[in-house]
Amino acid sequence: MLWRRARTPWWVWVLAIIGMKSLWVRRQEAVDPGFRAKQERFREKVNEAFAVWRDDHPTE
């Protein structure tokens, strides 16, 4: 099994994935001029959905 043989710590993989994601986002912003606006619309939808969920699940 690969994960048993590899001596790379888990946090190295996490940092690599975060770095690849940030490079992908920068590339998309360079290629697609409307990408940042699409990202913002998606974030707004996620925030609205979370607000609805939060209202349905009070912490007290």
Secondary structure, 3 states (H helix, E strand, C coil): CHHHHCCCCHHHHHHHHHHHHHHHHHHHHHHCCCHHHHHHHHHHHHHHHHHHHHHHCCCC
